Amino acid sequence: MCRTLAAFPTTCLERAKEFKTRLGIFLHKSELGSDSGSVGKFEWGSKHNKERSFSEDVLGWRESFDLLLSSKNGVAAFHAFLKTEFSEENLEFWLACEEFKKIRSAAKLASRAHRIFDEFIRSEAPKEVNIDHETRELTRTNLQATTTMCFEVAQGKTRTLMEKDSYPRFLKSPAYQDLAARASAASACTSSCSLAEPSHT
């Protein structure tokens, strides 16, 4: 196994740099996570093993929506894509609900629940998500006795909408297709580098 990127052949280094640059362009290094801090930035590794796992991470996003959502980099890339479709509020709401479920203080839970409702659920909310009237009213009722599950139905419907609608378009987008091709090339390059290097015991 290569110990560092310095052990790569020049072409591998060039591919890795090109891959990294393309990712930066894809994200536009924009205001990701500027509103809530929930959307993570891309994490870069200087070591060969980190670069390799990053390539595998990118390729894993097309295997399932769960894998995409479980990856900080995947969430950041998907968020950037949703911004181009003006539908980033769906992911931001889903992320806000995930953070909400971690709150243990009853007072903070109630306060945060009303903030989420006002931001994403109520009619004419600044980031209103696309849910039906019944779900909106059910969520409003749930706030009368706030628990970590009060957004469960609304979050589930928003997730299904993203998985069935936005996620397939994300995978077919030229930006992701290009990204996946570069990740495949980087992954193949690291594999060939590993095979070419003599083993040490």
Backbone as JSON Lines, residues from 0, in Angstrom:
{"i":0,"aa":"M","n":[0.85,-1.2,0.0],"ca":[0.0,0.0,0.0],"c":[0.88,1.25,0.0]}
{"i":1,"aa":"C","n":[0.42,2.26,-0.73],"ca":[1.17,3.52,-0.73],"c":[1.04,4.18,0.63]}
{"i":2,"aa":"R","n":[2.13,4.73,1.11],"ca":[2.09,5.37,2.42],"c":[1.5,6.78,2.33]}
{"i":3,"aa":"T","n":[1.87,7.54,1.29],"ca":[1.36,8.9,1.12],"c":[1.14,9.15,-0.36]}
{"i":4,"aa":"L","n":[0.55,10.3,-0.66],"ca":[0.34,10.66,-2.07],"c":[1.66,10.82,-2.82]}
{"i":5,"aa":"A","n":[2.75,11.04,-2.09],"ca":[4.05,11.19,-2.73],"c":[4.48,9.91,-3.43]}
{"i":6,"aa":"A","n":[3.93,8.79,-3.01],"ca":[4.29,7.51,-3.61],"c":[3.52,7.23,-4.9]}
{"i":7,"aa":"F","n":[2.55,8.07,-5.23],"ca":[1.76,7.88,-6.45],"c":[2.59,8.17,-7.7]}
{"i":8,"aa":"P","n":[2.31,7.48,-8.8],"ca":[2.86,7.91,-10.08],"c":[2.31,9.3,-10.39]}
{"i":9,"aa":"T","n":[3.01,10.05,-11.23],"ca":[2.59,11.42,-11.55],"c":[1.16,11.47,-12.09]}
{"i":10,"aa":"T","n":[0.8,10.53,-12.93],"ca":[-0.55,10.54,-13.51],"c":[-1.61,10.36,-12.42]}
{"i":11,"aa":"C","n":[-1.31,9.57,-11.41],"ca":[-2.25,9.38,-10.3],"c":[-2.44,10.68,-9.53]}
{"i":12,"aa":"L","n":[-1.32,11.36,-9.28],"ca":[-1.4,12.63,-8.57],"c":[-2.21,13.64,-9.35]}
{"i":13,"aa":"E","n":[-2.0,13.66,-10.67],"ca":[-2.74,14.6,-11.51],"c":[-4.22,14.29,-11.48]}
{"i":14,"aa":"R","n":[-4.55,13.0,-11.53],"ca":[-5.96,12.61,-11.5],"c":[-6.6,12.97,-10.17]}
{"i":15,"aa":"A","n":[-5.86,12.74,-9.08],"ca":[-6.38,13.05,-7.75],"c":[-6.63,14.55,-7.61]}
{"i":16,"aa":"K","n":[-5.68,15.36,-8.1],"ca":[-5.82,16.81,-8.02],"c":[-6.99,17.28,-8.88]}
{"i":17,"aa":"E","n":[-7.13,16.69,-10.06],"ca":[-8.21,17.06,-10.96],"c":[-9.57,16.69,-10.34]}
{"i":18,"aa":"F","n":[-9.61,15.53,-9.71],"ca":[-10.81,15.04,-9.05],"c":[-11.22,16.01,-7.94]}
{"i":19,"aa":"K","n":[-10.21,16.39,-7.14],"ca":[-10.45,17.3,-6.02],"c":[-10.93,18.67,-6.52]}
{"i":20,"aa":"T","n":[-10.3,19.15,-7.59],"ca":[-10.68,20.44,-8.15],"c":[-12.11,20.4,-8.68]}
{"i":21,"aa":"R","n":[-12.44,19.3,-9.36],"ca":[-13.77,19.17,-9.92],"c":[-14.84,19.16,-8.83]}
{"i":22,"aa":"L","n":[-14.5,18.54,-7.71],"ca":[-15.43,18.49,-6.59],"c":[-15.68,19.89,-6.04]}
{"i":23,"aa":"G","n":[-14.63,20.68,-5.97],"ca":[-14.76,22.06,-5.5],"c":[-15.66,22.87,-6.42]}
{"i":24,"aa":"I","n":[-15.51,22.65,-7.72],"ca":[-16.34,23.35,-8.7],"c":[-17.79,22.91,-8.55]}
{"i":25,"aa":"F","n":[-17.97,21.6,-8.36],"ca":[-19.32,21.05,-8.22],"c":[-20.06,21.7,-7.05]}
{"i":26,"aa":"L","n":[-19.33,21.88,-5.96],"ca":[-19.94,22.47,-4.76],"c":[-20.02,23.98,-4.82]}
{"i":27,"aa":"H","n":[-19.25,24.58,-5.69],"ca":[-19.14,26.04,-5.82],"c":[-18.59,26.69,-4.54]}
{"i":28,"aa":"K","n":[-18.15,25.86,-3.59],"ca":[-17.65,26.38,-2.3],"c":[-18.6,27.46,-1.78]}
{"i":29,"aa":"S","n":[-19.91,27.22,-1.95],"ca":[-20.89,28.25,-1.65],"c":[-21.25,28.27,-0.18]}
{"i":30,"aa":"E","n":[-22.46,28.79,0.08],"ca":[-22.87,28.97,1.46],"c":[-23.43,27.71,2.06]}
{"i":31,"aa":"L","n":[-22.8,26.56,1.81],"ca":[-23.26,25.29,2.36],"c":[-23.25,25.34,3.88]}
{"i":32,"aa":"G","n":[-24.39,25.06,4.46],"ca":[-24.47,24.99,5.91],"c":[-24.43,26.33,6.6]}
{"i":33,"aa":"S","n":[-24.51,27.43,5.83],"ca":[-24.39,28.74,6.45],"c":[-25.59,29.06,7.33]}
{"i":34,"aa":"D","n":[-26.74,28.44,7.04],"ca":[-27.94,28.73,7.81],"c":[-27.97,27.99,9.14]}
{"i":35,"aa":"S","n":[-27.71,26.69,9.08],"ca":[-27.87,25.89,10.3],"c":[-26.6,25.19,10.75]}
{"i":36,"aa":"G","n":[-25.61,25.12,9.88],"ca":[-24.39,24.42,10.23],"c":[-24.55,22.92,10.12]}
{"i":37,"aa":"S","n":[-25.72,22.45,9.68],"ca":[-25.97,21.02,9.62],"c":[-25.33,20.37,8.4]}
{"i":38,"aa":"V","n":[-25.18,21.15,7.34],"ca":[-24.61,20.59,6.11],"c":[-23.11,20.71,6.16]}
{"i":39,"aa":"G","n":[-22.44,19.57,6.22],"ca":[-20.99,19.57,6.39],"c":[-20.24,19.93,5.12]}
{"i":40,"aa":"K","n":[-19.04,20.43,5.31],"ca":[-18.17,20.71,4.17],"c":[-17.45,19.42,3.77]}
{"i":41,"aa":"F","n":[-16.9,19.45,2.56],"ca":[-16.14,18.29,2.12],"c":[-14.88,18.15,2.97]}
{"i":42,"aa":"E","n":[-14.53,16.92,3.26],"ca":[-13.35,16.66,4.07],"c":[-12.29,16.01,3.2]}
{"i":43,"aa":"W","n":[-11.13,16.64,3.15],"ca":[-10.05,16.15,2.31],"c":[-8.99,15.45,3.13]}
{"i":44,"aa":"G","n":[-8.42,14.4,2.59],"ca":[-7.33,13.7,3.26],"c":[-6.07,13.76,2.41]}
{"i":45,"aa":"S","n":[-4.93,13.92,3.05],"ca":[-3.68,13.97,2.29],"c":[-3.08,12.58,2.13]}
{"i":46,"aa":"K","n":[-3.52,11.65,2.93],"ca":[-3.0,10.29,2.85],"c":[-3.71,9.51,1.75]}
{"i":47,"aa":"H","n":[-3.01,8.55,1.19],"ca":[-3.55,7.71,0.13],"c":[-4.82,6.99,0.57]}
{"i":48,"aa":"N","n":[-4.8,6.43,1.78],"ca":[-5.97,5.66,2.22],"c":[-7.21,6.54,2.37]}
{"i":49,"aa":"K","n":[-7.02,7.8,2.77],"ca":[-8.16,8.7,2.9],"c":[-8.69,9.09,1.52]}
{"i":50,"aa":"E","n":[-7.77,9.34,0.59],"ca":[-8.17,9.69,-0.77],"c":[-8.96,8.54,-1.39]}
{"i":51,"aa":"R","n":[-8.48,7.33,-1.13],"ca":[-9.14,6.16,-1.69],"c":[-10.54,6.0,-1.09]}
{"i":52,"aa":"S","n":[-10.65,6.14,0.22],"ca":[-11.95,5.97,0.84],"c":[-12.91,7.06,0.39]}
{"i":53,"aa":"F","n":[-12.38,8.24,0.09],"ca":[-13.23,9.31,-0.41],"c":[-13.8,8.95,-1.77]}
{"i":54,"aa":"S","n":[-12.98,8.37,-2.64],"ca":[-13.45,7.94,-3.96],"c":[-14.54,6.88,-3.8]}
{"i":55,"aa":"E","n":[-14.32,5.95,-2.89],"ca":[-15.31,4.9,-2.65],"c":[-16.6,5.49,-2.08]}
{"i":56,"aa":"D","n":[-16.46,6.53,-1.26],"ca":[-17.6,7.23,-0.69],"c":[-18.46,7.81,-1.82]}
{"i":57,"aa":"V","n":[-17.83,8.5,-2.75],"ca":[-18.53,9.11,-3.88],"c":[-19.27,8.06,-4.7]}
{"i":58,"aa":"L","n":[-18.61,6.94,-4.96],"ca":[-19.22,5.87,-5.75],"c":[-20.37,5.2,-4.99]}
{"i":59,"aa":"G","n":[-20.28,5.22,-3.66],"ca":[-21.32,4.6,-2.85],"c":[-22.64,5.37,-2.86]}
{"i":60,"aa":"W","n":[-22.57,6.67,-3.19],"ca":[-23.8,7.47,-3.16],"c":[-24.85,6.95,-4.12]}
{"i":61,"aa":"R","n":[-24.43,6.28,-5.19],"ca":[-25.41,5.79,-6.17],"c":[-26.0,4.44,-5.78]}
{"i":62,"aa":"E","n":[-25.45,3.82,-4.74],"ca":[-25.94,2.51,-4.31],"c":[-27.26,2.6,-3.56]}
{"i":63,"aa":"S","n":[-27.4,3.61,-2.73],"ca":[-28.66,3.8,-2.02],"c":[-28.73,5.21,-1.45]}
{"i":64,"aa":"F","n":[-29.97,5.67,-1.26],"ca":[-30.19,7.0,-0.7],"c":[-29.68,7.06,0.74]}
{"i":65,"aa":"D","n":[-29.79,5.93,1.45],"ca":[-29.3,5.87,2.83],"c":[-27.79,6.12,2.9]}
{"i":66,"aa":"L","n":[-27.04,5.54,1.95],"ca":[-25.59,5.74,1.93],"c":[-25.26,7.2,1.65]}
{"i":67,"aa":"L","n":[-26.04,7.83,0.79],"ca":[-25.82,9.25,0.5],"c":[-26.05,10.08,1.76]}
{"i":68,"aa":"L","n":[-27.16,9.83,2.45],"ca":[-27.49,10.61,3.65],"c":[-26.56,10.34,4.82]}
{"i":69,"aa":"S","n":[-25.91,9.17,4.83],"ca":[-25.0,8.84,5.93],"c":[-23.6,9.39,5.7]}
{"i":70,"aa":"S","n":[-23.38,9.98,4.53],"ca":[-22.07,10.55,4.2],"c":[-22.11,12.07,4.31]}
{"i":71,"aa":"K","n":[-21.21,12.65,5.1],"ca":[-21.16,14.11,5.22],"c":[-20.91,14.74,3.86]}
{"i":72,"aa":"N","n":[-19.99,14.14,3.1],"ca":[-19.69,14.66,1.77],"c":[-20.87,14.47,0.83]}
{"i":73,"aa":"G","n":[-21.57,13.35,0.97],"ca":[-22.73,13.1,0.15],"c":[-23.84,14.1,0.41]}
{"i":74,"aa":"V","n":[-24.07,14.41,1.68],"ca":[-25.08,15.39,2.04],"c":[-24.71,16.77,1.47]}
{"i":75,"aa":"A","n":[-23.43,17.13,1.56],"ca":[-22.98,18.41,1.02],"c":[-23.18,18.49,-0.49]}
{"i":76,"aa":"A","n":[-22.84,17.4,-1.2],"ca":[-22.99,17.37,-2.66],"c":[-24.47,17.4,-3.05]}
{"i":77,"aa":"F","n":[-25.3,16.63,-2.33],"ca":[-26.73,16.59,-2.64],"c":[-27.36,17.95,-2.37]}
{"i":78,"aa":"H","n":[-26.93,18.61,-1.29],"ca":[-27.43,19.93,-0.96],"c":[-27.09,20.93,-2.06]}
{"i":79,"aa":"A","n":[-25.85,20.84,-2.57],"ca":[-25.44,21.73,-3.66],"c":[-26.31,21.5,-4.9]}
{"i":80,"aa":"F","n":[-26.62,20.23,-5.17],"ca":[-27.48,19.91,-6.31],"c":[-28.89,20.46,-6.09]}
{"i":81,"aa":"L","n":[-29.44,20.26,-4.9],"ca":[-30.8,20.73,-4.61],"c":[-30.91,22.25,-4.74]}
{"i":82,"aa":"K","n":[-29.83,22.95,-4.42],"ca":[-29.83,24.4,-4.56],"c":[-30.03,24.79,-6.02]}
{"i":83,"aa":"T","n":[-29.5,23.99,-6.95],"ca":[-29.68,24.3,-8.38],"c":[-31.13,24.08,-8.8]}
{"i":84,"aa":"E","n":[-31.87,23.28,-8.04],"ca":[-33.29,23.03,-8.34],"c":[-34.21,23.84,-7.42]}
{"i":85,"aa":"F","n":[-33.62,24.66,-6.59],"ca":[-34.38,25.49,-5.64],"c":[-35.27,24.63,-4.73]}
{"i":86,"aa":"S","n":[-34.74,23.49,-4.29],"ca":[-35.52,22.62,-3.39],"c":[-34.68,22.17,-2.21]}
{"i":87,"aa":"E","n":[-33.69,22.97,-1.83],"ca":[-32.81,22.58,-0.73],"c":[-33.51,22.55,0.62]}
{"i":88,"aa":"E","n":[-34.69,23.19,0.7],"ca":[-35.42,23.21,1.97],"c":[-35.8,21.8,2.44]}
{"i":89,"aa":"N","n":[-36.01,20.88,1.5],"ca":[-36.37,19.5,1.88],"c":[-35.25,18.84,2.68]}
{"i":90,"aa":"L","n":[-34.03,18.95,2.18],"ca":[-32.89,18.36,2.88],"c":[-32.61,19.1,4.18]}
{"i":91,"aa":"E","n":[-32.71,20.41,4.15],"ca":[-32.46,21.2,5.36],"c":[-33.46,20.86,6.46]}
{"i":92,"aa":"F","n":[-34.71,20.62,6.08],"ca":[-35.72,20.22,7.05],"c":[-35.39,18.83,7.61]}
{"i":93,"aa":"W","n":[-35.02,17.91,6.73],"ca":[-34.68,16.55,7.18],"c":[-33.5,16.59,8.16]}
{"i":94,"aa":"L","n":[-32.49,17.39,7.84],"ca":[-31.33,17.52,8.72],"c":[-31.7,18.17,10.06]}
{"i":95,"aa":"A","n":[-32.56,19.17,9.99],"ca":[-33.0,19.84,11.22],"c":[-33.74,18.85,12.13]}
{"i":96,"aa":"C","n":[-34.53,17.96,11.53],"ca":[-35.25,16.94,12.3],"c":[-34.28,15.95,12.94]}
{"i":97,"aa":"E","n":[-33.23,15.58,12.2],"ca":[-32.23,14.65,12.74],"c":[-31.53,15.27,13.94]}
{"i":98,"aa":"E","n":[-31.21,16.55,13.87],"ca":[-30.57,17.24,15.0],"c":[-31.56,17.39,16.15]}
{"i":99,"aa":"F","n":[-32.82,17.65,15.81],"ca":[-33.88,17.83,16.81],"c":[-34.03,16.59,17.68]}
{"i":100,"aa":"K","n":[-33.92,15.43,17.07],"ca":[-34.09,14.16,17.8],"c":[-33.01,13.93,18.85]}
{"i":101,"aa":"K","n":[-31.9,14.66,18.74],"ca":[-30.8,14.48,19.68],"c":[-30.95,15.34,20.93]}
{"i":102,"aa":"I","n":[-31.9,16.28,20.92],"ca":[-32.09,17.18,22.06],"c":[-32.67,16.42,23.25]}
{"i":103,"aa":"R","n":[-32.1,16.64,24.41],"ca":[-32.56,15.95,25.62],"c":[-33.31,16.88,26.59]}
{"i":104,"aa":"S","n":[-33.07,18.16,26.48],"ca":[-33.75,19.12,27.37],"c":[-35.16,19.4,26.87]}
{"i":105,"aa":"A","n":[-36.15,19.23,27.75],"ca":[-37.56,19.45,27.38],"c":[-37.8,20.89,26.93]}
{"i":106,"aa":"A","n":[-37.19,21.84,27.63],"ca":[-37.37,23.26,27.29],"c":[-36.78,23.56,25.91]}
{"i":107,"aa":"K","n":[-35.58,23.05,25.65],"ca":[-34.95,23.26,24.35],"c":[-35.72,22.56,23.25]}
{"i":108,"aa":"L","n":[-36.28,21.39,23.58],"ca":[-37.04,20.61,22.61],"c":[-38.25,21.42,22.12]}
{"i":109,"aa":"A","n":[-39.01,21.99,23.05],"ca":[-40.19,22.77,22.7],"c":[-39.82,24.01,21.89]}
{"i":110,"aa":"S","n":[-38.77,24.7,22.33],"ca":[-38.33,25.91,21.64],"c":[-37.87,25.61,20.21]}
{"i":111,"aa":"R","n":[-37.07,24.56,20.08],"ca":[-36.55,24.19,18.76],"c":[-37.68,23.69,17.85]}
{"i":112,"aa":"A","n":[-38.65,22.97,18.43],"ca":[-39.77,22.46,17.64],"c":[-40.55,23.6,16.99]}
{"i":113,"aa":"H","n":[-40.8,24.64,17.75],"ca":[-41.54,25.78,17.2],"c":[-40.73,26.52,16.14]}
{"i":114,"aa":"R","n":[-39.4,26.58,16.33],"ca":[-38.55,27.22,15.31],"c":[-38.59,26.44,14.01]}
{"i":115,"aa":"I","n":[-38.51,25.11,14.12],"ca":[-38.55,24.25,12.92],"c":[-39.92,24.4,12.23]}
{"i":116,"aa":"F","n":[-40.98,24.4,13.03],"ca":[-42.32,24.53,12.47],"c":[-42.46,25.86,11.72]}
{"i":117,"aa":"D","n":[-42.0,26.93,12.34],"ca":[-42.12,28.26,11.73],"c":[-41.25,28.41,10.48]}
{"i":118,"aa":"E","n":[-40.13,27.7,10.47],"ca":[-39.21,27.83,9.34],"c":[-39.59,26.95,8.15]}
{"i":119,"aa":"F","n":[-40.14,25.74,8.43],"ca":[-40.37,24.78,7.36],"c":[-41.82,24.31,7.15]}
{"i":120,"aa":"I","n":[-42.66,24.34,8.18],"ca":[-43.95,23.67,8.1],"c":[-45.14,24.61,7.89]}
{"i":121,"aa":"R","n":[-45.22,25.69,8.64],"ca":[-46.41,26.54,8.57],"c":[-46.6,27.08,7.15]}
{"i":122,"aa":"S","n":[-47.83,27.41,6.82],"ca":[-48.12,27.99,5.51],"c":[-47.34,29.3,5.35]}
{"i":123,"aa":"E","n":[-46.77,29.47,4.17],"ca":[-45.96,30.66,3.85],"c":[-44.68,30.74,4.67]}
{"i":124,"aa":"A","n":[-44.21,29.6,5.2],"ca":[-42.93,29.59,5.93],"c":[-41.81,29.96,4.95]}
{"i":125,"aa":"P","n":[-40.73,30.57,5.45],"ca":[-39.64,30.99,4.55],"c":[-39.01,29.83,3.77]}
{"i":126,"aa":"K","n":[-39.02,28.62,4.36],"ca":[-38.48,27.45,3.66],"c":[-39.53,26.33,3.66]}
{"i":127,"aa":"E","n":[-40.73,26.68,3.31],"ca":[-41.86,25.74,3.39],"c":[-41.61,24.48,2.55]}
{"i":128,"aa":"V","n":[-41.74,23.32,3.21],"ca":[-41.57,22.05,2.51],"c":[-42.91,21.62,1.9]}
{"i":129,"aa":"N","n":[-42.82,20.77,0.91],"ca":[-44.01,20.34,0.17],"c":[-44.67,19.13,0.84]}
{"i":130,"aa":"I","n":[-45.57,19.42,1.79],"ca":[-46.32,18.34,2.45],"c":[-47.81,18.66,2.36]}
{"i":131,"aa":"D","n":[-48.63,17.64,2.53],"ca":[-50.08,17.83,2.42],"c":[-50.64,18.52,3.67]}
{"i":132,"aa":"H","n":[-51.85,19.02,3.52],"ca":[-52.51,19.78,4.59],"c":[-52.67,18.93,5.86]}
{"i":133,"aa":"E","n":[-53.04,17.64,5.69],"ca":[-53.25,16.77,6.84],"c":[-51.98,16.6,7.66]}
{"i":134,"aa":"T","n":[-50.85,16.43,6.97],"ca":[-49.56,16.27,7.66],"c":[-49.17,17.55,8.38]}
{"i":135,"aa":"R","n":[-49.45,18.68,7.74],"ca":[-49.14,19.98,8.36],"c":[-49.95,20.15,9.65]}
{"i":136,"aa":"E","n":[-51.22,19.81,9.6],"ca":[-52.08,19.97,10.78],"c":[-51.72,18.95,11.87]}
{"i":137,"aa":"L","n":[-51.36,17.74,11.45],"ca":[-50.92,16.73,12.43],"c":[-49.68,17.21,13.16]}
{"i":138,"aa":"T","n":[-48.75,17.79,12.43],"ca":[-47.52,18.3,13.04],"c":[-47.82,19.45,13.99]}
{"i":139,"aa":"R","n":[-48.75,20.32,13.57],"ca":[-49.15,21.44,14.44],"c":[-49.73,20.89,15.76]}
{"i":140,"aa":"T","n":[-50.56,19.87,15.67],"ca":[-51.14,19.24,16.86],"c":[-50.07,18.61,17.74]}
{"i":141,"aa":"N","n":[-49.09,17.97,17.11],"ca":[-47.99,17.32,17.85],"c":[-47.21,18.31,18.7]}
{"i":142,"aa":"L","n":[-47.17,19.57,18.29],"ca":[-46.4,20.57,19.04],"c":[-47.03,20.91,20.38]}
{"i":143,"aa":"Q","n":[-48.28,20.54,20.56],"ca":[-48.95,20.83,21.84],"c":[-48.37,19.99,22.97]}
{"i":144,"aa":"A","n":[-47.78,18.85,22.63],"ca":[-47.08,18.01,23.62],"c":[-45.8,17.52,22.93]}
{"i":145,"aa":"T","n":[-44.81,18.4,22.91],"ca":[-43.61,18.16,22.12],"c":[-42.81,16.94,22.57]}
{"i":146,"aa":"T","n":[-42.51,16.08,21.62],"ca":[-41.6,14.95,21.83],"c":[-40.63,14.93,20.65]}
{"i":147,"aa":"T","n":[-39.61,14.09,20.75],"ca":[-38.63,14.0,19.66],"c":[-39.25,13.43,18.38]}
{"i":148,"aa":"M","n":[-40.46,12.86,18.49],"ca":[-41.11,12.24,17.34],"c":[-42.16,13.13,16.68]}
{"i":149,"aa":"C","n":[-42.29,14.38,17.12],"ca":[-43.4,15.21,16.62],"c":[-43.31,15.55,15.13]}
{"i":150,"aa":"F","n":[-42.11,15.45,14.54],"ca":[-41.96,15.73,13.1],"c":[-41.83,14.45,12.27]}
{"i":151,"aa":"E","n":[-42.04,13.31,12.91],"ca":[-41.76,12.02,12.27],"c":[-42.48,11.84,10.93]}
{"i":152,"aa":"V","n":[-43.77,12.14,10.9],"ca":[-44.55,11.94,9.67],"c":[-44.1,12.91,8.58]}
{"i":153,"aa":"A","n":[-43.96,14.18,8.94],"ca":[-43.53,15.19,7.97],"c":[-42.13,14.9,7.44]}
{"i":154,"aa":"Q","n":[-41.23,14.49,8.34],"ca":[-39.86,14.16,7.93],"c":[-39.86,12.96,6.98]}
{"i":155,"aa":"G","n":[-40.68,11.96,7.31],"ca":[-40.75,10.76,6.48],"c":[-41.25,11.07,5.08]}
{"i":156,"aa":"K","n":[-42.27,11.93,4.98],"ca":[-42.82,12.28,3.67],"c":[-41.82,13.1,2.86]}
{"i":157,"aa":"T","n":[-41.1,13.97,3.54],"ca":[-40.08,14.77,2.85],"c":[-38.94,13.89,2.35]}
{"i":158,"aa":"R","n":[-38.56,12.92,3.16],"ca":[-37.49,12.0,2.76],"c":[-37.91,11.18,1.55]}
{"i":159,"aa":"T","n":[-39.15,10.68,1.58],"ca":[-39.65,9.89,0.45],"c":[-39.67,10.73,-0.83]}
{"i":160,"aa":"L","n":[-40.08,11.98,-0.69],"ca":[-40.11,12.88,-1.85],"c":[-38.71,13.05,-2.44]}
{"i":161,"aa":"M","n":[-37.72,13.25,-1.57],"ca":[-36.34,13.4,-2.05],"c":[-35.84,12.13,-2.71]}
{"i":162,"aa":"E","n":[-36.13,10.98,-2.06],"ca":[-35.63,9.71,-2.58],"c":[-36.24,9.35,-3.93]}
{"i":163,"aa":"K","n":[-37.53,9.62,-4.09],"ca":[-38.23,9.24,-5.32],"c":[-38.06,10.27,-6.44]}
{"i":164,"aa":"D","n":[-37.83,11.52,-6.06],"ca":[-37.84,12.6,-7.03],"c":[-36.44,13.2,-7.27]}
{"i":165,"aa":"S","n":[-35.87,13.81,-6.24],"ca":[-34.6,14.54,-6.41],"c":[-33.39,13.62,-6.55]}
{"i":166,"aa":"Y","n":[-33.36,12.55,-5.75],"ca":[-32.2,11.65,-5.74],"c":[-31.89,11.04,-7.11]}
{"i":167,"aa":"P","n":[-32.9,10.5,-7.84],"ca":[-32.6,9.96,-9.18],"c":[-32.04,11.03,-10.13]}
{"i":168,"aa":"R","n":[-32.57,12.26,-10.01],"ca":[-32.06,13.34,-10.87],"c":[-30.62,13.71,-10.49]}
{"i":169,"aa":"F","n":[-30.34,13.65,-9.2],"ca":[-28.97,13.92,-8.73],"c":[-28.0,12.92,-9.36]}
{"i":170,"aa":"L","n":[-28.37,11.62,-9.34],"ca":[-27.49,10.59,-9.9],"c":[-27.31,10.74,-11.41]}
{"i":171,"aa":"K","n":[-28.32,11.28,-12.09],"ca":[-28.25,11.44,-13.55],"c":[-27.64,12.78,-13.95]}
{"i":172,"aa":"S","n":[-27.43,13.66,-12.98],"ca":[-26.91,14.99,-13.31],"c":[-25.49,14.91,-13.87]}
{"i":173,"aa":"P","n":[-25.18,15.75,-14.84],"ca":[-23.82,15.76,-15.42],"c":[-22.75,15.95,-14.35]}
{"i":174,"aa":"A","n":[-23.05,16.76,-13.35],"ca":[-22.06,17.02,-12.29],"c":[-21.72,15.73,-11.54]}
{"i":175,"aa":"Y","n":[-22.75,14.96,-11.13],"ca":[-22.45,13.72,-10.41],"c":[-21.85,12.67,-11.35]}
{"i":176,"aa":"Q","n":[-22.34,12.57,-12.56],"ca":[-21.8,11.6,-13.51],"c":[-20.3,11.84,-13.72]}
{"i":177,"aa":"D","n":[-19.94,13.1,-13.86],"ca":[-18.53,13.46,-14.02],"c":[-17.74,13.13,-12.76]}
{"i":178,"aa":"L","n":[-18.34,13.43,-11.63],"ca":[-17.71,13.18,-10.33],"c":[-17.46,11.68,-10.15]}
{"i":179,"aa":"A","n":[-18.48,10.86,-10.47],"ca":[-18.36,9.41,-10.32],"c":[-17.3,8.84,-11.25]}
{"i":180,"aa":"A","n":[-17.22,9.39,-12.47],"ca":[-16.21,8.92,-13.43],"c":[-14.82,9.21,-12.9]}
{"i":181,"aa":"R","n":[-14.64,10.39,-12.33],"ca":[-13.33,10.76,-11.79],"c":[-13.0,9.94,-10.54]}
{"i":182,"aa":"A","n":[-14.03,9.65,-9.74],"ca":[-13.82,8.82,-8.55],"c":[-13.4,7.41,-8.96]}
{"i":183,"aa":"S","n":[-14.04,6.88,-10.02],"ca":[-13.68,5.55,-10.53],"c":[-12.23,5.54,-11.01]}
{"i":184,"aa":"A","n":[-11.85,6.6,-11.71],"ca":[-10.48,6.69,-12.22],"c":[-9.48,6.78,-11.07]}
{"i":185,"aa":"A","n":[-9.82,7.58,-10.05],"ca":[-8.94,7.73,-8.9],"c":[-8.82,6.42,-8.13]}
{"i":186,"aa":"S","n":[-9.96,5.72,-8.01],"ca":[-9.97,4.44,-7.31],"c":[-9.14,3.4,-8.05]}
{"i":187,"aa":"A","n":[-9.28,3.37,-9.38],"ca":[-8.51,2.42,-10.19],"c":[-7.02,2.75,-10.11]}
{"i":188,"aa":"C","n":[-6.72,4.02,-10.06],"ca":[-5.32,4.46,-10.0],"c":[-4.69,4.05,-8.67]}
{"i":189,"aa":"T","n":[-5.43,4.21,-7.58],"ca":[-4.87,3.83,-6.29],"c":[-4.7,2.32,-6.21]}
{"i":190,"aa":"S","n":[-5.62,1.57,-6.83],"ca":[-5.51,0.11,-6.84],"c":[-4.28,-0.33,-7.6]}
{"i":191,"aa":"S","n":[-4.03,0.28,-8.75],"ca":[-2.87,-0.09,-9.55],"c":[-1.58,0.3,-8.84]}
{"i":192,"aa":"C","n":[-1.65,1.42,-8.09],"ca":[-0.48,1.85,-7.33],"c":[-0.16,0.83,-6.25]}
{"i":193,"aa":"S","n":[-1.21,0.32,-5.59],"ca":[-1.02,-0.68,-4.54],"c":[-0.44,-1.97,-5.1]}
{"i":194,"aa":"L","n":[-0.94,-2.37,-6.27],"ca":[-0.47,-3.61,-6.88],"c":[0.98,-3.49,-7.34]}
{"i":195,"aa":"A","n":[1.34,-2.29,-7.78],"ca":[2.69,-2.09,-8.32],"c":[3.74,-1.99,-7.23]}
{"i":196,"aa":"E","n":[3.34,-1.61,-6.05],"ca":[4.3,-1.41,-4.96],"c":[4.63,-2.74,-4.29]}
{"i":197,"aa":"P","n":[5.9,-3.05,-4.08],"ca":[6.26,-4.3,-3.43],"c":[5.76,-4.31,-1.99]}
{"i":198,"aa":"S","n":[5.35,-5.49,-1.52],"ca":[4.83,-5.59,-0.16],"c":[5.97,-5.62,0.83]}
{"i":199,"aa":"H","n":[5.7,-5.08,2.02],"ca":[6.7,-5.07,3.09],"c":[6.16,-5.84,4.27]}
{"i":200,"aa":"T","n":[6.98,-6.67,4.84],"ca":[6.52,-7.46,5.99],"c":[7.31,-7.08,7.21]}
